[in-house]
Amino acid sequence: MNAHEAPAHLALSVAIAVAFSTLAPAGPVIATPGPSSPQEDPVHYVRYDHAGTVSYGILEGDTLHRLDRNFLDSARRTGDTVPLGDVKLLAPVTPSKVIAVGLNYRSHLGDREPAAYPGLFTKLPTSIIGPEDEILLTADAGNVHYEGELVIVIGKEARDVPEERAGEYVFGVTAGNDVSERDWQRDDLQWFRAKGADTFGPLGPAVVTGLNYDDLLVQTRLNGEVRQSQSSADLVFGVHAIVSYVSRYVTLLPGDVIYTGTPGSTAAMQPGDVVEVEVQGVGILRNRVARR
């Protein structure tokens, strides 16, 4: 039995346990918003539902260590633990704003010249779903593509941030799928429904600190077949440049997210397909496509 044949919760547990093999040492941990330095040991922060109660925690192996509050707010371990297989992982944050950058990988540009500044658009907070949630297509959605991406998670309020200080405002990174209906994207006045429709923003499974987010492999698989694979080193505008630029126009709040762009080419998904976005050191974001 492979991960695609296993029950959803078991496949997720196996995938995450494998992906999170490099973890922070045991001991008291305080989560404080601030720079995610590649010199730190990676810490995997999650949000989860256990027996109907939503909590925040730190994932170590296949064990969740419950925190006393949102990890963005100086959280501490409570001492309570729960096996990963007993919980449902949720989108790790609940952003007030979901911002995205288009045409930001050289491999995605084709023959086009890089832009002089990041090309921004917004998705809606209601587009956000978590690991194993379904990407639901309306009856008139016929050309819906995956876009695997590295996603920035903001740790503290950011306004007019200079690029050289932008790392102070990045709590960590996660994986995302900027689901996009290409016909709507081409024909509509704005990308309101093409990018912002419900379930078009898969996010997770964890927010990870301590990674060198300027050089992480971003890979997308459709039904187990690799469709996208590129390092974030190929970004036209890196994480710090993006945070600085966005904060010039919009105040970023803790938990806000920025999708940084997708590499290579994309293709349409069909109901029944399973799409996985894996960011090196973060884990695997897995979602099935279905009709609403």
PANUMI-735898 format. One line per 8 residues: number of its first residue (from 1); their letters; for each residue x, y, z of N, C-alpha, C, O, CB. Coordinates in steps of 0.001 Angstrom, whole numbers, plus 500000, padded with zeros to 6 digits. Last residue first. Glycine has a CB too. Layout:
# PANUMI-735898
NUM = a = X,Y,Z,X,Y,Z,X,Y,Z,X,Y,Z,X,Y,Z  ...
This chain:
# PANUMI-735898
292 = rravrnrl = 482071,520399,493917,481257,520865,495034,479822,520469,494800,478958,520764,495625,481376,522388,495219  484297,517786,493046,483241,518732,492639,482429,519124,493867,482140,518299,494734,482311,518109,491539  487754,517674,494127,486399,517137,494016,485475,518209,493469,485823,519389,493432,485890,516624,495385  491076,516697,494856,490191,517570,494082,488825,516897,493954,488743,515694,493704,490795,517880,492670  492905,516509,497903,492196,515844,496818,491261,516854,496149,490727,517750,496803,491401,514607,497343  496136,517438,499108,494699,517718,498957,494139,516953,497776,494818,516770,496765,494446,519231,498778  498882,517937,501226,498173,516983,500356,496695,517306,500324,496060,517438,501371,498388,515529,500834  501959,519046,501813,500582,519543,501806,499821,518725,500771,500095,518819,499575,500514,521094,501487
284 = igvgqvev = 504635,517910,503653,503829,517671,502458,502407,518168,502690,501740,517761,503642,503826,516169,502086  507377,519898,504955,506453,518777,504945,505643,518758,503673,505924,519497,502730,505536,518831,506147  509679,521528,505343,508360,521924,505856,507433,520731,505991,506776,520564,507018,507725,522966,504944  511986,520653,504127,512039,520987,505540,510709,521339,506167,510608,521441,507390,512955,522100,505734  510880,521738,501015,511980,521129,501750,512009,521604,503201,512052,522804,503471,513308,521444,501069  507526,521379,500408,508604,522347,500545,509651,521733,501457,509333,521261,502549,508086,523718,501106  505261,519878,498311,506255,519628,499347,507318,520711,499290,507937,520932,498249,506890,518226,499185  502017,519315,497523,503057,520347,497460,503998,520089,498624,503581,520081,499782,502448,521813,497518
276 = evvdgpqm = 500011,517158,495705,500877,517309,496870,501900,518400,496594,502562,518400,495556,501582,515971,497222  496782,516244,494712,497927,517121,494486,498684,517285,495796,498094,517518,496850,497477,518505,493926  494856,513865,493203,495485,514221,494462,496723,515042,494145,497603,514601,493406,495841,512953,495304  491722,513746,491415,493173,513909,491466,493620,514236,492889,492865,514807,493676,493631,515015,490491  488995,513929,491658,489621,512641,491933,491130,512700,491996,491762,511810,492565,489219,511661,490901  488586,516306,489088,488044,515663,490287,488596,514245,490442,488653,513473,489485,486504,515629,490230  491783,517451,487808,490447,516907,487607,489922,516338,488917,490707,515930,489773,490455,515824,486509  493840,520258,486933,493503,519149,487824,492062,518726,487555,491231,519530,487133,493698,519549,489324
268 = aatsgptg = 496060,521472,484386,494737,521359,484998,494634,520118,485879,495247,519084,485613,493656,521324,483919  499373,522698,485170,498401,521986,484342,497110,521830,485118,497062,522025,486333,498944,520603,483898  502360,524761,484851,501249,524175,485595,500312,523461,484621,500441,523601,483405,500482,525264,486401  505980,525072,484923,504671,525151,484279,503618,524468,485143,503941,523697,486047,504714,524513,482877  508238,526786,487125,507971,525931,485972,506597,526151,485372,506105,527278,485318,508117,524497,486360  506935,527783,490409,507980,527531,489415,507472,526735,488209,506419,526099,488265,509133,526788,490061  504980,530501,491730,505115,529078,491392,506178,528872,490335,506317,529707,489441,503782,528507,490907  504979,532698,494625,505050,532414,493198,505284,530934,492948,505729,530204,493834,506153,533237,492546
260 = tyivdgpl = 504620,533097,497351,505749,533755,496694,505869,533493,495200,506782,534018,494563,506998,533335,497346  502026,534167,499384,502437,533117,498443,503469,533746,497502,503221,534804,496923,501191,532521,497636  501988,535309,502542,502310,535754,501188,502786,534541,500388,503830,533963,500688,503399,536889,501201  499786,535870,505319,500632,535010,504496,500838,535630,503120,499993,536363,502607,500015,533606,504365  499415,536846,508760,499202,537083,507331,500191,536248,506526,501294,535956,506988,499352,538592,506987  500364,536426,511307,499534,535388,510707,499179,535634,509263,498688,534727,508590,498296,535239,511481  500403,539830,512196,500821,538464,512525,499834,537438,511969,498622,537570,512141,500953,538296,514048  499949,541923,509253,499677,541570,510649,500151,540148,510923,500287,539347,509998,498166,541710,510970
252 = ltvyrsvy = 501016,544580,507211,500954,543145,507424,500815,542865,508910,501483,543493,509732,502203,542444,506847  499646,547202,505498,500147,546797,506806,499928,545302,506986,498799,544817,506922,499453,547594,507939  500675,547959,502239,499680,547284,503069,500326,546911,504401,501429,546366,504427,499109,546018,502351  502826,549243,501037,501461,549613,500645,500391,549066,501583,499315,549652,501705,501186,549129,499248  505150,548307,502070,505133,549705,501645,503707,550185,501406,503406,551371,501550,505970,549887,500376  504867,545627,502402,504638,546465,503579,504677,547951,503256,504278,548772,504082,505665,546153,504639  505639,544653,499883,504227,544596,500281,503951,545567,501419,502929,546253,501418,503837,543166,500698  508449,545125,500036,507621,545781,499018,506147,545797,499425,505483,546829,499325,507781,545074,497665
244 = sviahvgf = 509285,543520,502195,509531,544957,502194,508588,545679,501238,508004,546707,501580,510980,545247,501817  508515,540978,501289,507949,541528,502530,508115,543040,502569,507187,543760,502937,508619,540889,503766  510133,540778,498947,508670,540728,498869,508045,541370,500105,507150,542207,499988,508184,539268,498721  512737,540854,499932,512298,541883,498989,510779,541939,498912,510199,543021,498822,512885,541623,497599  512729,538535,501507,512885,539844,502143,512436,540976,501223,511827,541944,501677,514337,540057,502556  512327,536463,499524,511421,536651,500659,511523,538051,501248,510498,538697,501468,511712,535621,501736  513138,537743,496190,513231,536859,497338,512302,537258,498463,511583,538254,498376,514633,536825,497838  512160,537797,492930,512156,538614,494154,512113,537664,495345,511175,536881,495495,510932,539619,494182
236 = vldassqs = 512645,535474,491431,513084,536784,490933,513189,537758,492103,514191,538460,492247,512100,537331,489849  513800,532362,492686,512843,533471,492778,513445,534748,492201,514608,535066,492450,512416,533700,494243  515625,530354,492802,515262,530824,491466,514240,531962,491498,513855,532472,490446,514715,529674,490650  515753,529517,495363,516853,530372,494914,516573,530949,493531,517207,531924,493126,518168,529585,494897  513823,527661,495708,513414,529052,495894,514548,530023,495572,514322,531231,495514,512936,529272,497324  514213,525153,493184,514643,525794,494422,514115,527216,494486,513976,527891,493466,516174,525785,494537  511724,522969,491850,512621,524118,491694,513003,524661,493062,512199,524629,493993,511958,525227,490839  509415,521248,490166,510523,521010,491077,511568,522093,490864,512223,522135,489822,511132,519597,490867
228 = qrvegnlr = 506316,519846,489201,507103,521059,489423,508222,520728,490407,507998,520005,491378,506206,522235,489959  505500,517218,488942,505136,518166,487885,505913,519481,488000,506140,520153,486993,503638,518448,487931  505848,513864,489673,506428,515188,489876,506113,516080,488678,506424,515734,487538,507957,515089,490093  503061,511919,490503,504023,512274,489450,504524,513692,489662,503728,514620,489813,503384,512135,488046  501058,511540,492387,502351,510925,492603,503417,511265,491587,504583,510926,491792,502189,509493,492638  498981,513160,491514,498806,511706,491543,500148,510985,491607,500345,509954,490963,498023,511241,490315  501323,515517,491093,499927,515254,490758,499777,513749,490613,500358,513135,489718,499487,516008,489444  503481,517432,493112,503198,516126,492511,501696,516006,492265,500891,516354,493130,503706,514963,493426
220 = tqvllddy = 505899,519947,493348,504474,519629,493244,504322,518290,492548,504952,518039,491521,503698,520742,492478  508383,521396,495417,508013,520341,494478,506504,520104,494524,505905,520065,495598,508776,519033,494795  511050,523368,496169,509593,523382,496104,509172,522387,495034,509560,522518,493873,509041,524822,495797  513863,523524,498208,513245,522863,497065,511726,522899,497209,511183,522508,498242,513748,521406,496936  515229,526617,499213,514458,525438,499578,513830,524838,498327,513319,525568,497478,513372,525787,500624  516754,529154,499787,517196,528020,498977,516529,526746,499467,517181,525890,500065,518733,527876,499021  515773,531040,501460,516275,531527,500174,516765,530392,499279,517151,530633,498135,517399,532522,500398  515180,529939,503897,514101,529995,502908,514530,530586,501571,513729,530630,500638,512961,530796,503455
212 = nlgtvvap = 516627,528006,505837,517164,528968,504881,516178,529081,503724,516320,528408,502703,518588,528543,504375  514713,527697,508867,515110,527220,507544,515742,528347,506733,515415,529516,506935,513899,526640,506794  513668,528573,511287,515029,528077,511257,515499,527534,509930,516585,526959,509858,515174,527045,512251  510250,527375,511434,511273,528388,511650,512648,527742,511509,512782,526521,511599,511112,529056,513047  507334,526551,509707,508642,526107,510176,509585,527296,510294,509702,528112,509380,509232,525044,509228  504075,525568,509989,504923,526752,509821,506262,526409,510459,506314,526019,511625,504275,528056,510474  502704,522716,508259,503284,523364,509436,503927,524674,509032,504283,524868,507869,504316,522446,510124  501666,521776,505853,500998,521385,507085,501504,522102,508332,500823,522107,509357,501145,519926,507274
204 = glpgftda = 499830,524650,504480,500293,523797,505569,501358,522815,505087,501908,523005,504002,499118,523036,506184  496993,525309,502462,498111,525859,503227,498517,524862,504307,497657,524291,504978,497736,527234,503856  494989,526069,499577,495548,525089,500519,496832,525607,501168,497652,526255,500519,495827,523760,499802  493012,527974,498319,494248,528350,499000,494725,527309,500002,494859,527630,501183,494059,529658,499700  490523,527512,497294,491595,527714,496311,492921,528131,496973,493841,528582,496291,491172,528776,495292  488304,527341,498926,489183,526161,498855,490340,526330,497881,491082,525374,497657,488380,524948,498458  486483,529866,497224,486589,528975,498378,487407,527740,498028,487229,527155,496960,485194,528564,498873  488478,531949,495040,487311,531120,495334,487553,530249,496564,488695,529936,496899,486963,530243,494126
196 = gkarfwql = 490617,533542,494238,490098,533698,495592,488902,532858,495938,488341,533016,497022,489755,535080,495811  491348,533205,491575,492348,532948,492614,491753,532879,494022,492319,532230,494902,493405,534019,492572  489004,533580,490153,490038,532703,489610,491057,532291,490650,491573,531174,490622,490736,533376,488466  487520,535508,491449,487110,534107,491595,488185,533142,491100,488267,532009,491575,485808,533860,490837  489292,537810,491099,488495,537585,492306,488128,536114,492474,488393,535529,493524,487228,538432,492266  490963,538947,489255,491150,537533,489577,490380,537121,490821,490773,536185,491518,492620,537233,489766  488878,541078,487159,489934,540848,488138,489981,539357,488463,489135,538592,488000,489703,541697,489429  487300,540596,484858,487894,541915,485081,489056,541831,486058,490104,542436,485830,486841,542897,485602
188 = ddrqwdre = 487919,537369,483285,487281,538254,484260,488001,539595,484361,489170,539710,483994,487239,537586,485629  489477,535814,481498,488285,536507,481011,487696,537531,481976,487038,538473,481536,487246,535511,480687  491713,534608,482725,491858,535282,481433,490685,536210,481131,490881,537285,480565,491995,534254,480324  490656,533527,485030,491800,534435,485149,491977,535252,483868,492340,536427,483912,493088,533643,485459  488807,531791,483965,488341,532965,484718,489452,534000,484814,489211,535201,484692,487864,532558,486136  490648,529986,482876,489682,530664,482009,489127,531909,482693,488994,532959,482065,488533,529711,481627  492137,529066,485129,492789,529846,484084,491804,530574,483162,492101,531680,482710,493666,528945,483264  491886,529116,488443,491043,528766,487295,491461,529649,486121,491175,530846,486113,489508,528946,487627
180 = svdngatv = 494249,527964,490740,493894,529032,489796,493041,528487,488658,493418,527522,487992,495162,529701,489231  495784,527659,493907,494866,527078,492925,494280,528196,492063,493868,529237,492574,493730,526271,493630  498520,527735,495188,497744,528862,494661,496851,528362,493530,497120,528604,492354,498682,530011,494160  499325,526079,497909,498909,525778,496541,498001,526912,496082,496860,527032,496528,498181,524382,496447  502156,526067,500165,500838,526488,499713,500588,526073,498278,501515,525758,497532,500685,527989,499852  504051,525622,503165,503761,525271,501779,502355,525717,501429,501469,525744,502283,503925,523755,501544  505828,528101,505122,505033,526898,504972,504857,526619,503487,505445,527302,502649,503659,527037,505684  508059,529823,507383,507502,529542,506058,506695,528254,506101,506859,527427,506998,508624,529442,504996
172 = gfvyegar = 508140,532446,509874,508588,531197,509276,507954,531027,507917,507383,531966,507363,508254,530003,510177  508008,535170,510523,508013,534159,511579,508580,532848,511059,509402,532214,511720,506595,533943,512129  509493,538020,509501,509117,536707,508980,509168,535708,510127,510244,535424,510653,510058,536266,507806  510545,540284,510506,509085,540220,510468,508572,538891,509926,507365,538654,509893,508542,541351,509627  513245,540244,510203,512736,540381,511563,511222,540177,511641,510681,539926,512719,513098,541747,512112  513680,540320,507479,513728,539032,508158,513207,539075,509572,512767,538053,510099,515116,538522,508169  513733,543028,506831,512503,542272,506590,512497,540927,507304,511437,540438,507695,512311,542056,505105  515850,544709,506905,515271,544327,508201,514062,543406,508050,513435,543043,509045,514866,545572,508976
164 = eepvdrae = 516520,545243,504308,517568,544681,505159,517057,544283,506545,517759,543592,507283,518695,545677,505303  514202,546466,503290,514520,545087,502916,515544,544464,503854,515449,543277,504166,515036,545037,501489  512207,548236,505695,513321,548183,504743,513734,546739,504492,513626,545891,505378,514526,549001,505263  508723,548437,505894,509894,547712,506383,511012,547763,505339,510786,547369,504195,509529,546241,506719  506122,549632,506071,507297,550353,505560,508611,549728,506051,509490,550424,506559,507235,551826,505984  505084,547495,508609,504694,548630,507773,505967,549377,507375,506788,549716,508227,503682,549581,508524  503967,544714,510320,505001,545235,509420,504430,546343,508551,503433,546160,507853,505580,544109,508537  503593,542899,513280,503073,543954,512413,504193,544610,511618,505223,545006,512165,502328,545006,513237
156 = kgivivle = 505075,539607,513001,504685,540803,513752,504313,541904,512773,504667,541854,511595,505829,541271,514699  505249,537399,511292,505273,537196,512737,504893,538405,513561,504438,538263,514696,506607,536759,513140  503924,535924,508328,504351,537132,509035,504233,536928,510548,503253,536361,511031,503508,538353,508586  505054,533429,506286,504132,533705,507394,504702,534867,508211,505821,534793,508719,503919,532427,508297  505264,532667,502846,505805,533428,503969,504712,533616,505021,503571,533928,504680,506360,534806,503496  505433,529687,501024,504566,530729,501575,505223,531346,502813,505678,530635,503709,503166,530150,501930  506197,528225,497944,506703,528569,499270,505880,529746,499772,505651,530702,499031,508244,528912,499241  503803,526360,495966,504549,527567,496326,505103,527510,497751,504556,526843,498629,503660,528787,496173
148 = geyhvnga = 502178,525022,493098,502889,524778,494341,503810,525941,494679,504514,526455,493811,503685,523485,494252  499362,525262,491646,500551,526116,491676,501219,525922,493028,500862,526590,493999,500189,527630,491429  497021,523608,489468,497805,523651,490704,498918,524682,490528,499363,524946,489411,498394,522236,491057  494126,524895,487722,495517,524460,487776,496053,524482,489203,495603,525267,490038,496379,525341,486881  491172,524302,486058,491731,524662,487354,493122,524045,487507,493280,522827,487432,490798,524198,488500  488968,524611,484170,490387,524681,483812,491176,525146,485029,491766,526227,485036,490619,525640,482597  486308,524719,484922,486737,523652,484028,488214,523615,483721,488681,522680,483071,486011,523759,482778  483732,525533,486831,485187,525590,486900,485749,524418,486091,485674,523267,486521,485691,525549,488388
140 = datllied = 481014,525312,487029,481538,526073,485889,483055,526229,485923,483611,526982,485124,480896,527440,485848  480554,523929,489385,480187,523290,488125,480791,523997,486915,481053,523364,485892,478682,523248,487991  483477,524353,491515,482087,524598,491146,481823,524016,489759,482757,523653,489045,481763,526119,491176  485568,522203,493318,485350,522933,492077,483860,523123,491840,483077,522179,491948,485996,522197,490891  487484,522112,496202,486154,521899,495649,485914,522808,494444,486042,524029,494540,485087,522142,496721  489880,520340,497644,489764,521481,496728,488469,521267,495960,488369,520341,495155,491023,521605,495747  489481,519056,500934,489252,518936,499496,489254,520293,498805,488700,521267,499316,487936,518227,499233  492147,518589,503314,490861,519168,502921,490720,519082,501409,491716,519040,500687,490737,520644,503404
132 = epgiistp = 494750,517715,503674,493719,516693,503476,492328,517262,503252,491396,516493,503019,493687,515779,504654  495655,520755,505312,496038,519458,504765,494857,518484,504754,494070,518435,505699,497198,518869,505569  493191,523444,504873,494350,522786,505443,494684,521478,504755,494079,521126,503742,494131,522543,506893  492394,526491,503082,492044,525183,503631,493334,524519,504114,494432,524978,503800,491304,524289,502564  491378,529725,502182,492353,528902,502895,491721,527597,503391,490668,527598,504028,492946,529684,504076  489519,531391,501169,490071,530394,500241,490956,529392,500965,491254,528325,500427,490869,531082,499131  488910,533250,503043,488014,532097,502957,488466,531072,501919,487867,530004,501801,486615,532561,502630  490782,535268,502515,490983,534382,503662,490106,533140,503632,490503,532089,504135,490726,535134,504928
124 = lktflgpy = 491471,535392,498985,490607,535708,500123,490894,534770,501289,491215,533601,501077,489124,535618,499720  494365,536799,497400,493387,535735,497525,492540,536090,498743,492884,537024,499468,494072,534306,497664  495664,539445,495372,495189,538917,496649,494299,537706,496433,493584,537598,495437,494434,539994,497429  498806,540176,493779,497349,540042,493755,496946,539464,495109,497799,539046,495893,496852,539124,492550  501703,541787,492368,500898,541305,493487,499435,541128,493124,498897,541838,492274,501015,542249,494647  504798,541523,491120,503414,541623,490657,502483,540980,491667,502471,539757,491810,503246,540962,489277  507627,543323,492243,506752,542151,492383,505339,542441,491892,504759,543479,492213,506709,541694,493841  509277,545145,489574,508828,545051,490955,507862,543867,491056,507322,543443,490034,508147,546389,491428
116 = aaperdgl = 510016,544784,486985,510841,545696,487780,510469,545650,489254,511257,546070,490101,510707,547120,487259  509895,541336,485856,509313,542649,486134,510264,543479,486975,511191,542958,487595,507960,542508,486846  511840,539568,483395,511415,539787,484786,510885,541207,484979,511361,542154,484353,512586,539525,485756  510434,538956,480162,511463,539577,480973,510957,539724,482417,509771,539976,482632,511867,540956,480382  509351,535825,478789,509070,537149,479326,510230,537656,480175,510921,536874,480828,507786,537125,480151  509612,533262,477968,510352,534272,477202,510155,535683,477745,510730,536635,477218,509930,534230,475749  509170,531952,481159,509289,531645,479736,510147,532680,479044,511270,532954,479468,507910,531573,479077  508662,532233,483884,508532,533406,483017,508507,533048,481536,507893,533757,480739,509665,534364,483281
108 = hsrynlgv = 509256,530098,485392,507839,530284,485064,507627,531431,484077,506547,531579,483507,507037,530544,486334  511923,530241,485953,511467,529086,485182,510007,529193,484775,509558,528453,483900,511676,527823,485975  512024,532455,487595,512572,532573,486243,512095,531428,485357,511886,531610,484157,514104,532601,486286  509157,533216,489428,510243,532273,489188,510730,532441,487759,509931,532553,486829,509788,530810,489452  507068,534978,489435,508202,535285,490296,509291,534217,490277,510253,534308,491039,507725,535479,491697  504369,535440,488543,505521,535458,487628,506822,535752,488374,507577,536650,488002,505308,536502,486521  502896,537022,491463,502833,536306,490195,504119,536435,489401,504866,537401,489554,501675,536809,489373  502321,536620,494879,503180,537228,493862,503098,536377,492608,503216,535153,492673,504662,537358,494359
100 = aivksptv = 499675,537320,497208,500446,536419,496354,501218,537214,495315,500832,538317,494927,499526,535396,495667  498124,537339,500418,498720,538073,499297,499565,537099,498493,500115,536149,499052,499582,539290,499795  495651,537456,502552,496349,536441,501768,496821,537121,500493,496027,537438,499608,495426,535194,501456  494948,538594,505833,495240,538910,504425,496021,537763,503803,496913,537180,504418,496039,540245,504300  494527,537375,508177,493598,538448,507841,493754,538841,506378,492823,539354,505758,493824,539667,508752  494907,533777,508432,495363,535119,508052,494236,536112,507861,493136,535754,507442,496161,535043,506793  495436,531547,510519,494167,532081,510010,494405,533540,509626,494130,534441,510419,493005,531950,511081  497720,528755,510137,497388,530114,510544,496044,530507,509947,495570,529888,508995,498492,531109,510111
92 = pallkvdg = 497724,526081,509269,498455,526455,510487,498195,527863,510985,498431,528143,512161,499901,526302,510253  494817,524270,508606,495704,525313,508098,496395,525931,509302,495724,526277,510274,494920,526398,507259  495042,521329,510747,494324,522422,510108,495319,523332,509405,496528,523188,509585,493487,523215,511139  495098,517846,511264,495849,519080,511086,495007,520079,510309,494342,519724,509336,497186,518813,510363  493417,515998,513565,493296,516519,512208,494099,517812,512137,493815,518764,512865,491793,516756,511811  494882,513333,515533,494391,514693,515315,494153,514944,513837,494624,514201,512976,495379,515722,515874  496113,510926,515934,494827,511139,516611,494230,512512,516341,493165,512828,516873,494995,510955,518097  498610,510848,514761,497538,510093,514130,496176,510296,514751,495170,509888,514171,497865,508663,514162
84 = lpvtdgtr = 500220,512215,516577,499811,512870,515338,498628,512169,514689,497744,512819,514131,500973,512921,514366  499336,511908,520023,499892,511335,518801,499363,512043,517562,498194,512424,517508,499576,509848,518725  499955,514555,522293,498966,513734,521614,499622,513151,520365,500397,513845,519707,497684,514561,521253  500708,516066,525494,501081,515545,524176,499937,514720,523615,499067,514249,524348,502374,514694,524257  501276,518758,527751,500361,517777,527167,500862,517349,525798,501378,518164,525033,498933,518354,527061  502959,520792,528370,503303,519481,528897,502402,518387,528371,502715,517206,528520,503247,519499,530389  502592,523194,527178,501765,522907,528354,502200,521632,529055,501847,521412,530214,500305,522799,527955  504988,525507,525915,504484,524140,526000,503677,523957,527288,504029,524489,528341,505650,523124,525941
76 = rasdlfnr = 503949,528837,525101,504781,527892,525851,504149,526499,525787,502938,526351,525627,504950,528353,527335  504038,531678,522838,503445,530462,523394,504470,529623,524146,505671,529678,523881,502816,529633,522286  503985,534362,521736,504814,533963,522889,504257,532734,523595,504034,532751,524806,504924,535116,523884  502157,534120,519425,501938,534996,520579,502661,534471,521819,502028,534170,522831,500437,535132,520867  502204,532307,517461,502612,533657,517087,502612,534611,518282,503017,535768,518163,501696,534193,516001  501039,530030,518463,502510,530103,518472,503038,531467,518042,504218,531753,518243,503086,529035,517562  498308,530511,520611,498832,530636,519252,500351,530787,519298,500882,531578,520079,498185,531843,518520  498848,528654,523692,498180,529674,522865,498764,529607,521460,499603,528757,521160,498352,531119,523475
68 = dlrhltdg = 500180,526630,524893,499107,527259,525669,498348,528321,524881,497326,528830,525342,499677,527879,526923  500684,523697,522856,501078,525014,523344,499890,525667,524051,498739,525293,523827,501588,525910,522177  501394,520202,522904,500418,521289,522888,501004,522557,523493,501718,522515,524495,499152,520883,523645  503199,518383,520759,503327,518986,522075,502448,520241,522097,502725,521216,521399,504829,519326,522409  502648,515432,518986,502351,516853,519086,502452,517298,520534,501872,516681,521427,500955,517164,518520  504663,513015,517389,504050,513492,518629,503851,514997,518584,504750,515746,518200,504908,513110,519841  506246,511907,515488,504802,511710,515336,504050,512112,516601,502949,511626,516863,504499,510249,514991  508613,514418,515513,508348,513051,515089,506871,512880,514825,506293,513618,514027,508828,512044,516142
60 = eligysvt = 507013,517011,516847,508308,516351,516935,508092,514877,516644,507465,514167,517429,508972,516565,518338  505325,519983,516511,505377,518611,516050,506818,518103,516116,507723,518687,515521,504818,518496,514616  503686,522008,518753,504968,521763,518101,505024,520285,517763,504798,519435,518623,506179,522192,519009  500407,523616,518420,501408,522734,518987,502710,522735,518210,502832,523367,517160,500874,521348,519059  497129,524720,519288,498396,524939,518587,499450,524057,519237,499400,523783,520436,498824,526451,518623  493750,523473,518842,494924,523859,519624,496091,524142,518700,496054,523850,517505,495296,522762,520636  490335,522916,519085,491407,523420,518238,492539,523931,519115,492315,524728,520026,490893,524538,517296  488458,520083,519826,489125,521255,520376,490292,521655,519478,491140,520825,519149,489613,520982,521816
52 = gahdyrvy = 487504,517695,518807,486648,518872,518730,487237,520138,519306,486582,521180,519282,485393,518595,519410  489625,515920,519108,488368,515666,519822,487505,516920,519894,486856,517181,520906,488653,515150,521237  491718,518265,517945,491739,516994,518668,490463,516875,519480,490243,517633,520424,492991,516885,519586  493021,519982,515312,491763,519673,515988,491906,518298,516629,492177,517304,515955,490545,519715,514992  495786,522333,515122,495139,521034,514933,493839,520933,515732,493598,521682,516678,496091,519908,515339  498647,523803,513822,497335,524069,514409,496512,522826,514120,496532,522315,513000,496656,525395,513820  502212,523797,514395,500983,523371,513730,499759,523865,514508,499840,524275,515665,500949,521830,513590  505652,524231,513765,504467,524669,514488,503213,524315,513694,503158,524506,512479,504526,526187,514762
44 = hvpdeqps = 508721,522981,514025,507521,522803,513197,506282,523101,514032,505909,522316,514903,507452,521359,512613  511926,524360,513852,510805,524011,514724,509550,524021,513872,509329,524945,513090,510678,525003,515942  515382,523885,513136,514003,524052,512671,512993,523598,513724,513187,522585,514396,513785,523271,511374  517799,525671,514977,517240,524361,514677,515798,524547,514226,515053,525293,514862,517324,523410,515911  519276,528557,513334,518438,527944,514352,518106,526507,513962,518123,526154,512783,517151,528760,514558  520514,529520,511116,521383,528962,512146,520576,528293,513268,521137,527542,514066,522275,530059,512726  518638,530711,509520,519057,529371,509129,520019,528746,510133,520319,527557,510026,519703,529412,507766  516115,532378,511417,517521,532294,511035,517886,530886,510629,517496,529937,511310,518415,532755,512173
36 = spgptaiv = 513564,534251,511173,513763,532813,511071,515164,532596,510528,515376,532627,509316,512677,532134,510158  512932,536935,513432,513591,536405,512251,513740,534900,512320,514008,534337,513382,514942,537048,512073  509715,536694,515139,511010,537300,514874,511661,536639,513693,511016,535850,513002,511914,537211,516092  507578,535776,517768,507739,536270,516414,509070,536967,516241,509497,537739,517100,506611,537207,516056  508424,533033,519802,508303,534482,519736,508489,534950,518318,509474,534567,517688,509311,535159,520656  507809,530340,521669,507677,530803,520288,507465,532295,520292,506425,532773,520743,506514,530090,519559  509875,528518,523687,509029,529705,523657,508995,530195,522226,510043,530442,521630,509546,530818,524631  510280,525352,525046,510347,526170,523835,509397,527334,523989,508243,527156,524377,510005,525342,522567
28 = pgapalts = 512083,523016,526980,511164,524160,526933,511372,524980,525666,512503,525262,525272,511352,525051,528170  512812,519971,525135,513053,520963,526175,512094,522106,526046,511343,522163,525072,514475,521472,526120  514507,518444,522323,513475,518486,523349,513828,519538,524381,514982,519951,524499,513301,517109,524015  515528,520178,519280,515771,519350,520457,514645,519481,521469,513920,520476,521489,517096,519723,521104  513657,520126,516197,514294,520851,517289,514526,519922,518472,513777,518960,518645,513441,522057,517713  514415,517773,513513,513548,518494,514433,514344,519201,515505,515528,518934,515710,512555,517553,515067  514067,516037,510686,515027,516932,511331,514262,517904,512210,513541,518766,511707,515893,517694,510279  511798,514757,509741,512802,513942,510406,513869,514776,511094,514527,514279,512008,513445,513018,509417
20 = favaiavs = 509345,515407,508509,509812,516151,509672,510872,515380,510455,510845,515354,511685,508644,516486,510579  508724,513588,506523,509199,514913,506119,509794,515688,507289,510660,516539,507085,508060,515711,505502  507825,511391,508018,509024,511279,507190,509600,512652,506894,510808,512864,506996,508712,510543,505883  505570,512476,509218,506611,511905,510060,507919,511763,509297,508996,511985,509852,506172,510553,510602  504076,513171,506958,504616,514219,507820,505729,513674,508709,506732,514354,508925,503503,514829,508680  503442,510680,505835,504144,511692,505050,504796,512734,505935,505934,513137,505695,503191,512364,504084  502078,509387,507933,503313,508830,507405,504117,509890,506688,505326,510004,506892,503021,507673,506469  499867,511101,508247,500774,510859,509362,502108,510338,508884,503156,510778,509356,500162,509884,510341
12 = lalhapae = 498670,510911,505707,499181,512197,506182,500178,511990,507305,501229,512632,507323,498033,513097,506654  497920,508240,505667,498869,508736,504673,499487,510044,505118,500684,510268,504935,498186,508916,503323  496065,508264,507769,497288,507475,507887,498341,507959,506902,499515,508078,507250,496994,505991,507658  494047,509920,506805,494744,510316,508024,496046,509553,508196,497025,510101,508702,493853,510099,509235  493268,508536,504398,493827,509896,504351,494613,510238,505604,495714,510780,505514,492717,510912,504159  494411,505144,503938,493423,506120,504417,494068,507482,504573,495263,507585,504847,492804,505669,505755  496527,504491,501018,496232,504428,502441,495101,505376,502793,494838,506319,502047,497476,504758,503264  497123,505058,498436,496133,504020,498652,495701,503952,500108,494633,503421,500414,496677,502680,498210
4 = hanm = 499077,506947,498529,497837,507334,497852,496740,506303,498065,495560,506613,497900,498085,507524,496360  501202,505723,499804,500529,506826,500506,499213,507184,499870,498310,507671,500551,501413,508046,500544  500659,502170,499066,501417,503409,499083,500597,504509,499718,499455,504294,500124,501844,503806,497671  500852,498802,500000,500000,500000,500000,500880,501236,500000,501765,501353,500847,499040,500012,501228
